[in-house]
Amino acid sequence: MLVDFTREDCLPCKLMEPWLAELRKRHAGRIEILELDLDHPENREIARFFKVKSVPLQVYVDARGREVARGVGLATLQQMQSQLERLEFLGEDGRNGR
């Protein structure tokens, strides 16, 4: 799972929205990609759990719910795709690798 922490007033976060949408399209049914807006009170507890200090922040979570990597700041489509592949979240056959 990829969890992207964002805020409504964050320009880099807004720039990443189409890239996250593309990842969702490419990997539909294989990996969950969540965007959590920290301006919404219901997301603050999750942000505390992951110790979010700034946005944008991408947290890569394995099937057991453990954080295995994180990316701080603006991440391009290619960077996020590469991280998913590096972490073997996407198998060669397109299945969820973990």
N, C-alpha and C positions, 0 to 999 in steps of 0.2 A: 504494500500500500504506500502511496505517496500522499502525504498530508502537506498542503501548502497553506501556511499561515499568512494572512493578508490583513489590510485595513482599507477602509473606503477611500481615505485621502492619500493613499500611497501610490505615487505614479509608477514606480517599477512594478508594483503588484498589478496595476492595470495593464501594463505592457505585456505581462506574462499570461494574461487571461486567454488570448487566442492560442498560445502554445500549449497550455493545459488542456484546452478544448480539443486541440489536435491529438494530444496524447490519449485523451479519453476515446476519441474516434478510432485511432489506430489500434488500441488495445482493449476495446470494448469486450467485456466479459472475461478478461484475463487478469486485469489488475484494477484495483479501486484507486481512484484519484479524488481526493477531497480538497476543497478549498474552505478554510475556516476563517471567517472575518472576525477579528478580535474586537470590533466595535459591537458585536452581538454578545450580550452577557452570558448566554448559554455556552459560549466557546471559551470563556476565560479559565474555567477549571482545567480544560484540556491544555490550554496554553501554559498554565502553571505546572502541570505534570511534565510537559516537555521543556520547561524552563525557557520559554520564548522571551528573548530580550529585544529583538528587533524584527522587522519585516521588510521585504519578504523573506520567509524562511521555509525551506523544504525539508521535511523529515521523512525519511524512508523507514518504514516499519515492516518487520517480517511477519510471517503467519502467526507467530506466537505473541505478537504485540510488542516486540522489543525494537527499540530504535537501533538501526544498523548503520545509518549514515545521516548526515544533514548537509544542506547547502544554504549558506547565508548570502542574502542579497539577490540581485537580478540573475536569474538563470535562463539561458536560452533553451529553445526546444531541443537542440542537439545535446546540450549539456545534461538535461534531464533524461533524455533517451539513453545517452551513454551511461549514466549512473544506473538506470534501471537494468541495462544489459550487464554492466560490471558486477552488480549485486546479484545477478542471475535471477532477477524477478521475472524475466521473460526468457523462456527456453528457446532454443533454436527453432523448435517446431511451432513457436508462437504461444505456447501454453505458459501459464504462470509457473515459473521455475521454483518458487519457494512456497 
